[in-house]
Amino acid sequence: MKLTGNYFLKKIGPDEVLVPFSDGRLDTSSLVSLNETALFIYRKLLDNKSFEEILSAIVKEYEVEEDVAKQDLLEIFENFKKLGILEDE
């Protein structure tokens, strides 16, 4: 999985959101809010971390069982794919 490059992370007030980017322009009418975990994962993807590296980081950061973290990560990846944030390599 890799980021599509169709979104730009932007700080708006106290929040960070994803703003769609196409044709050289940001579309501020379709912002995507991320919860804490999704933002954590997105930042790891920006750093080109693999699924396994992100999974390990979630287990460590949030002190959760690996199977719970894996299920959450798969769900967030699926949502990212539906939104066009992630694509298969």
C-alpha positions in Angstrom: 0.0 0.0 0.0 1.1 3.5 -0.7 -0.3 7.0 -0.4 -1.9 8.2 -3.6 -0.8 11.8 -3.3 -4.4 13.0 -3.7 -4.5 14.5 -0.2 -2.6 17.1 1.7 -2.4 17.1 5.5 -3.3 20.6 6.8 -3.6 22.1 10.2 -6.9 24.0 10.6 -7.2 25.5 14.1 -6.4 22.8 16.6 -7.2 20.0 14.2 -5.3 18.4 11.4 -7.4 17.3 8.4 -6.8 15.8 5.0 -7.6 18.1 2.1 -8.2 16.6 -1.4 -5.7 17.7 -4.0 -6.3 17.5 -7.7 -5.4 19.5 -10.8 -2.9 21.4 -8.8 -5.5 22.7 -6.4 -6.7 22.0 -2.8 -10.4 21.3 -2.5 -11.3 22.7 0.9 -15.0 21.8 0.4 -14.2 18.1 1.0 -12.1 17.9 4.2 -11.4 14.5 5.8 -11.2 14.5 9.6 -9.0 11.9 11.1 -9.3 10.5 14.6 -6.1 10.2 16.7 -5.3 6.6 15.5 -6.0 7.4 11.8 -3.7 10.5 12.0 -1.0 8.3 13.7 -1.3 5.8 10.8 -1.3 8.5 8.1 1.9 10.0 9.5 3.5 6.6 9.5 2.5 6.2 5.8 4.0 9.6 5.1 7.3 8.1 6.5 6.9 5.2 4.1 6.5 2.7 6.9 5.3 -0.8 6.0 2.1 -2.5 7.3 4.2 -4.5 9.8 6.1 -1.4 11.0 2.9 0.5 11.5 1.3 -2.4 13.3 4.3 -2.6 15.7 4.2 1.1 16.3 0.4 1.0 17.1 1.0 -1.9 19.6 3.7 0.1 21.3 2.1 3.5 21.2 -1.4 2.5 22.3 -0.5 -0.6 24.4 -3.0 -2.8 22.7 -2.9 -6.5 21.8 -1.5 -7.1 18.3 -4.7 -8.8 17.0 -6.8 -5.8 18.1 -4.3 -3.4 16.5 -4.2 -5.4 13.3 -8.0 -5.4 12.9 -8.1 -1.6 13.5 -5.3 -1.1 11.0 -6.9 -3.2 8.4 -10.2 -1.2 8.9 -8.4 2.2 8.6 -6.5 1.0 5.5 -9.8 -0.1 3.9 -11.4 3.3 4.7 -8.3 5.1 3.3 -8.6 3.0 0.1 -12.3 3.9 -0.3 -11.5 7.6 0.1 -8.6 7.4 -2.4 -5.9 8.1 0.2 -4.2 4.7 -0.3 -3.7 2.5 -3.3 -2.2 -0.9 -3.9 1.5 -0.8 -5.1 
